[in-house]
Amino acid sequence: MKALVAEGRKAVACSSPAPARKPSVPQTDVSARAARQPVPLPDWCYDASNGDGTWYHTRSHACSIDTKLLDVIAVPGGELIGQIYYQTNELVYTAHDLPTWGHQVTIRMYGGWGQITGTTVTGAATCPGPCSLSDADVDFPAQSVSLGSAPWGDAVPTSTATAAGAIGETKSTMYWVFDNPSWVEDSGLIGSQVAVPIRCDNNLKGVSTPGCVFKDYAPVNVVSLSGLYPNYARHIQEAQASGLPGAYPDGQPLTRLTDDSEITANRSTACPRSDRGGYPRPNGYTCDEYPFASTNEGAASNPQLGRTFSWCQISALTGRTGPGWSACMIPGDENTAAGRDDLRIFYNENRVLKDDEFYVWIVQ
């Protein structure tokens, strides 16, 4: 250090938290779009964040905006001779059909003074646990820090939980360090780890490729009363209103069932086949059950507590409220399409594994 001081370097830098500052959505420089650019943070991240470093997440994205301060301190006197006020815009994003995810951080300076001209930032990343991260998968070169710049870096870890049946969880971390030609020492590594686990798996029923999600977020299947499956949606809506689980946002969540024999038991309880003493099917109609047969809350869990509704064409059941299940006759083509093109796709795109929680939200 004495040698560096002799060269004229007479300051050190250290980073610390700062009072939270409500972030604003940055303006995109259209002329720079062809250059190296980060993935934009979702608008909901700016709406939710107060700039205090809290993490917010969905099934596929997690973000955090944190307000920080970099102090430049004279050597050897110890007096404050400069400051950089900055926010970190951090984003982690997954894909349901890939064993990789992205973790990026953008440094946005919003003020400063003193001995800070010429400051740069560079960074690195780590991924502990069931994942790999090579140097080639980290892109965080040295970049200028100024009011007009937005230096950033990212990493693309790869899960090692890719064998059939594998499930692995981890949390990646981004690091950055500030430096300046006039400082005796750089700021040292400053790190931020995603707060919620990233779960990657190759254990999704009916799917043979791995993918990753944020498992702690219970996904929501949105079904419209005016969409492709109006009778299916109406049955779910009335079933939830009668006291059955799964309603978003205030109901008890549903949990996925993957065992074929238990699924069959749920379906047979709610919708016994007509040739085995079950309900007759009107022409062109099939029996729809709720909670879904592919949930632990299905009919076999409460076999005596069935119900139906006046328009459902099942005379063997009556109306009731509270726990249990419901059955309803709806057009067969609609029933098949809802299961194949809505519920199954929802399970796959959110990697809803055994016992994972989820909700169903009926909208207009």
Phi and psi in degrees as a GROMACS rama.xvg file:
@    title "Ramachandran Plot"
@    xaxis  label "Phi"
@    yaxis  label "Psi"
@TYPE xy
-59.1047  -38.6496  LYS-2
-65.0934  -40.4619  ALA-3
-66.9135  -39.0046  LEU-4
-62.9268  -40.0562  VAL-5
-62.9571  -28.6341  ALA-6
-76.6739  -6.17674  GLU-7
103.942  4.33098  GLY-8
-85.2857  117.328  ARG-9
-134.363  40.8077  LYS-10
-157.148  155.308  ALA-11
-126.023  160.866  VAL-12
-127.985  144.521  ALA-13
-145.16  143.503  CYS-14
-101.432  147.054  SER-15
-150.965  161.659  SER-16
-63.0463  156.394  PRO-17
-132.913  162.627  ALA-18
-54.0602  137.473  PRO-19
-59.1756  144.47  ALA-20
-133.003  120.407  ARG-21
-57.4931  122.667  LYS-22
-79.2627  159.212  PRO-23
-121.969  154.602  SER-24
-68.137  123.629  VAL-25
-69.2483  148.214  PRO-26
-78.9501  133.043  GLN-27
-84.4293  132.244  THR-28
-83.9666  104.709  ASP-29
-58.6344  -36.3209  VAL-30
-66.8363  -18.0529  SER-31
-99.4282  3.93747  ALA-32
-64.1975  -27.2049  ARG-33
-78.016  -15.5765  ALA-34
-84.2067  179.822  ALA-35
-59.1717  122.28  ARG-36
-135.845  142.587  GLN-37
-78.1528  165.516  PRO-38
-72.5908  128.324  VAL-39
-63.5204  143.506  PRO-40
-67.9102  143.72  LEU-41
-62.4002  149.601  PRO-42
-58.4867  -34.1921  ASP-43
-63.8585  -23.0392  TRP-44
-68.7047  -44.1199  CYS-45
-65.5728  -38.0618  TYR-46
-64.3215  -41.0525  ASP-47
-79.8813  -35.2165  ALA-48
-78.9263  142.939  SER-49
-104.648  9.46582  ASN-50
77.6247  22.7882  GLY-51
-104.669  9.40159  ASP-52
88.1367  1.39394  GLY-53
-64.5986  138.571  THR-54
-91.2784  137.273  TRP-55
-122.491  144.974  TYR-56
-150.202  155.754  HIS-57
-114.674  -163.998  THR-58
-70.3696  -25.5929  ARG-59
-119.279  -13.6619  SER-60
-134.905  146.138  HIS-61
-134.835  141.113  ALA-62
-144.986  157.332  CYS-63
-151.458  138.4  SER-64
-123.068  121.157  ILE-65
-125.822  140.789  ASP-66
-99.8807  128.18  THR-67
-136.029  168.016  LYS-68
-134.865  133.604  LEU-69
-111.677  115.786  LEU-70
-94.5284  135.272  ASP-71
-107.068  120.736  VAL-72
-118.811  133.363  ILE-73
-68.281  145.989  ALA-74
-119.087  126.398  VAL-75
-98.0406  4.54409  PRO-76
-67.6619  -34.4852  GLY-77
89.5049  2.33742  GLY-78
-80.098  153.362  GLU-79
-77.0262  122.596  LEU-80
-123.176  8.16999  ILE-81
178.138  157.402  GLY-82
-148.505  147.185  GLN-83
-119.872  123.906  ILE-84
-97.6276  124.848  TYR-85
-147.842  161.44  TYR-86
-122.197  145.519  GLN-87
-102.087  124.293  THR-88
-102.109  108.944  ASN-89
-114.959  138.394  GLU-90
-140.421  133.878  LEU-91
-123.583  128.403  VAL-92
-135.256  137.643  TYR-93
-115.382  173.35  THR-94
-135.451  136.492  ALA-95
-71.32  -14.9344  HIS-96
-121.773  20.9724  ASP-97
-137.105  146.139  LEU-98
-88.1494  18.4134  PRO-99
-120.999  163.297  THR-100
-145.299  162.908  TRP-101
-108.367  142.773  GLY-102
-134.842  116.272  HIS-103
-131.344  156.288  GLN-104
-139.569  136.356  VAL-105
-115.973  133.465  THR-106
-98.2252  118.243  ILE-107
-118.667  104.815  ARG-108
-76.4536  132.062  MET-109
-121.742  5.54037  TYR-110
177.399  167.472  GLY-111
167.463  169.097  GLY-112
-160.062  164.631  TRP-113
80.0673  -145.33  GLY-114
-83.3691  70.7296  GLN-115
-127.389  -9.369  ILE-116
-59.9075  133.571  THR-117
90.4696  3.94469  GLY-118
-67.6813  140.276  THR-119
-126.29  164.135  THR-120
-135.219  141.546  VAL-121
-141.357  170.107  THR-122
-157.173  -177.466  GLY-123
-151.891  -176.13  ALA-124
-154.66  157.609  ALA-125
-136.232  158.429  THR-126
-145.343  98.5586  CYS-127
-81.1135  165.889  PRO-128
82.6939  -149.896  GLY-129
-78.7091  66.7995  PRO-130
-159.239  165.153  CYS-131
-129.642  150.182  SER-132
-151.977  104.491  LEU-133
-87.7979  165.753  SER-134
-58.4472  -34.4256  ASP-135
-67.7708  -16.9447  ALA-136
-93.8332  6.04288  ASP-137
-118.292  127.07  VAL-138
-126.83  93.0294  ASP-139
-146.579  70.3743  PHE-140
-72.968  165.459  PRO-141
-63.6578  131.494  ALA-142
-140.368  151.859  GLN-143
-69.5998  141.662  SER-144
-108.859  115.675  VAL-145
-157.677  173.391  SER-146
-64.4181  -26.1345  LEU-147
-96.6629  3.4791  GLY-148
-115.491  164.305  SER-149
-141.501  71.1758  ALA-150
-63.0654  146.876  PRO-151
-154.519  162.807  TRP-152
-149.176  160.103  GLY-153
-146.445  165.627  ASP-154
-136.88  150.311  ALA-155
-127.885  83.9694  VAL-156
-69.9576  158.754  PRO-157
-124.712  130.397  THR-158
-70.4412  145.507  SER-159
-99.9116  3.52385  THR-160
-89.4379  67.5286  ALA-161
-116.791  -10.1739  THR-162
-68.2769  154.755  ALA-163
-54.3992  126.544  ALA-164
87.9099  -5.08487  GLY-165
-76.7901  146.198  ALA-166
-139.095  130.944  ILE-167
-141.055  147.662  GLY-168
-126.546  146.03  GLU-169
-159.077  173.695  THR-170
-136.955  119.553  LYS-171
-84.4099  158.662  SER-172
-132.019  133.686  THR-173
-102.615  142.681  MET-174
-125.182  151.258  TYR-175
-146.182  158.785  TRP-176
-143.683  133.863  VAL-177
-94.1873  144.908  PHE-178
-144.839  159.068  ASP-179
-155.167  139.637  ASN-180
-58.5948  -21.052  PRO-181
-93.7885  -2.54567  SER-182
-93.8374  143.14  TRP-183
-67.242  -41.1087  VAL-184
-134.275  151.804  GLU-185
-76.129  -177.479  ASP-186
-74.7726  -12.4119  SER-187
78.7813  163.732  GLY-188
-66.6403  131.768  LEU-189
-115.917  125.907  ILE-190
-125.049  156.683  GLY-191
-145.2  124.777  SER-192
-106.253  137.425  GLN-193
-57.8307  136.994  VAL-194
-80.181  -22.1974  ALA-195
-114.809  144.35  VAL-196
-66.4288  142.471  PRO-197
-94.6227  121.398  ILE-198
-106.958  122.209  ARG-199
-113.825  145.283  CYS-200
-153.496  162.321  ASP-201
-129.287  53.0278  ASN-202
-132.939  24.4756  ASN-203
-90.7931  124.695  LEU-204
-57.3568  127.547  LYS-205
81.2387  1.63186  GLY-206
-126.817  132.439  VAL-207
-106.72  9.62599  SER-208
-115.274  146.982  THR-209
-79.0037  162.316  PRO-210
-164.888  175.969  GLY-211
-135.712  146.934  CYS-212
-148.194  170.628  VAL-213
-93.7767  102.754  PHE-214
-67.9605  -22.4852  LYS-215
-77.9184  -6.139  ASP-216
-98.956  119.705  TYR-217
-77.9646  115.707  ALA-218
-69.9229  160.63  PRO-219
-123.28  121.822  VAL-220
-88.9039  113.514  ASN-221
-94.9069  122.458  VAL-222
-126.098  130.929  VAL-223
-98.8281  137.517  SER-224
-67.7518  -20.9868  LEU-225
-108.767  15.2129  SER-226
-95.3225  -147.524  GLY-227
-76.1174  -17.4631  LEU-228
-130.027  62.5301  TYR-229
-66.3068  -38.1954  PRO-230
-72.6614  -38.4919  ASN-231
-59.4445  -47.2275  TYR-232
-64.2918  -41.5681  ALA-233
-64.1312  -41.0006  ARG-234
-61.2464  -46.0405  HIS-235
-61.6575  -44.0466  ILE-236
-59.3009  -47.7418  GLN-237
-71.37  -33.3217  GLU-238
-65.2405  -43.6552  ALA-239
-64.9312  -40.0417  GLN-240
-64.358  -24.0063  ALA-241
-83.5639  -0.883842  SER-242
113.902  4.78136  GLY-243
-83.1987  153.199  LEU-244
-75.0418  171.409  PRO-245
105.473  -9.44766  GLY-246
-70.1405  133.55  ALA-247
-95.1411  135.066  TYR-248
-103.723  -4.4384  PRO-249
-102.138  -6.43015  ASP-250
-80.0507  171.355  GLY-251
-72.6391  136.79  GLN-252
-68.7556  155.662  PRO-253
-84.8194  157.375  LEU-254
-130.222  138.872  THR-255
-75.0441  141.147  ARG-256
-113.22  136.228  LEU-257
-121.702  -9.49562  THR-258
-74.2401  121.942  ASP-259
-62.3482  -37.9211  ASP-260
-68.2389  -36.6055  SER-261
-72.5145  -35.1046  GLU-262
-62.5349  -44.4066  ILE-263
-61.262  -39.6625  THR-264
-62.8849  -41.9659  ALA-265
-61.9801  -46.9459  ASN-266
-65.1621  -41.7042  ARG-267
-67.5699  -31.4027  SER-268
-71.3897  -46.1332  THR-269
-78.4888  -36.666  ALA-270
-133.386  64.9304  CYS-271
-59.1698  141.027  PRO-272
-61.7346  143.31  ARG-273
-64.3781  -29.9189  SER-274
-79.531  1.46436  ASP-275
-123.346  33.6824  ARG-276
84.4091  10.5016  GLY-277
-86.2124  -167.388  GLY-278
-72.4934  140.725  TYR-279
-68.1623  142.646  PRO-280
-97.8196  119.363  ARG-281
-58.6831  153.847  PRO-282
-57.145  124.93  ASN-283
84.912  2.79837  GLY-284
-115.202  152.383  TYR-285
-132.063  166.029  THR-286
-88.3875  128.196  CYS-287
-109.731  134.678  ASP-288
-116.712  149.581  GLU-289
-146.131  136.424  TYR-290
-56.8592  155.105  PRO-291
-53.964  149.022  PHE-292
-60.4542  -25.9677  ALA-293
-87.4189  29.9419  SER-294
-130.301  153.523  THR-295
-64.9051  -18.7389  ASN-296
-89.9022  6.73444  GLU-297
-60.3109  177.137  GLY-298
-60.2755  -32.1169  ALA-299
-65.9551  -16.8465  ALA-300
-77.4087  -20.6887  SER-301
-144.295  65.972  ASN-302
-61.331  -23.6003  PRO-303
-91.3556  -1.17563  GLN-304
-110.643  43.8516  LEU-305
-78.2588  158.45  GLY-306
-153.018  167.849  ARG-307
-149.036  -173.409  THR-308
-132.735  160.45  PHE-309
-58.1686  -28.694  SER-310
-93.0912  1.35219  TRP-311
-89.6078  -5.8836  CYS-312
61.677  40.3941  GLN-313
-128.647  99.3747  ILE-314
-76.8554  -16.8089  SER-315
-77.295  -12.6859  ALA-316
-116.86  155.935  LEU-317
-121.901  175.656  THR-318
-80.0435  150.559  GLY-319
-163.4  171.71  ARG-320
-127.14  169.44  THR-321
94.5396  -160.856  GLY-322
-62.568  165.806  PRO-323
128.264  -138.229  GLY-324
-156.926  169.288  TRP-325
-138.397  157.992  SER-326
-135.433  149.411  ALA-327
-155.555  139.087  CYS-328
-83.6018  124.608  MET-329
-132.389  161.526  ILE-330
-52.4515  132.555  PRO-331
-60.7689  -41.1557  GLY-332
-62.9514  -40.4501  ASP-333
-66.7086  -42.4648  GLU-334
-61.4233  -46.3822  ASN-335
-63.4728  -45.39  THR-336
-65.6165  -37.4007  ALA-337
-62.9698  -42.2986  ALA-338
-69.7072  -40.8402  GLY-339
-77.9858  -43.9173  ARG-340
-103.796  -7.37766  ASP-341
-117.68  -67.3392  ASP-342
-65.12  -45.5915  LEU-343
-63.5656  -42.8271  ARG-344
-64.5763  -39.2696  ILE-345
-58.4157  -48.757  PHE-346
-56.1282  -46.3939  TYR-347
-69.1674  -45.0775  ASN-348
-73.2103  -17.029  GLU-349
-109.278  6.34637  ASN-350
43.1236  59.3046  ARG-351
-81.3918  104.71  VAL-352
-90.9299  177.46  LEU-353
-52.0653  128.628  LYS-354
70.5639  3.67013  ASP-355
-64.529  141.226  ASP-356
-83.883  148.599  GLU-357
-158.564  167.351  PHE-358
-126.736  163.868  TYR-359
-124.69  125.019  VAL-360
-114.084  114.68  TRP-361
-92.3803  123.583  ILE-362
-122.298  167.228  VAL-363
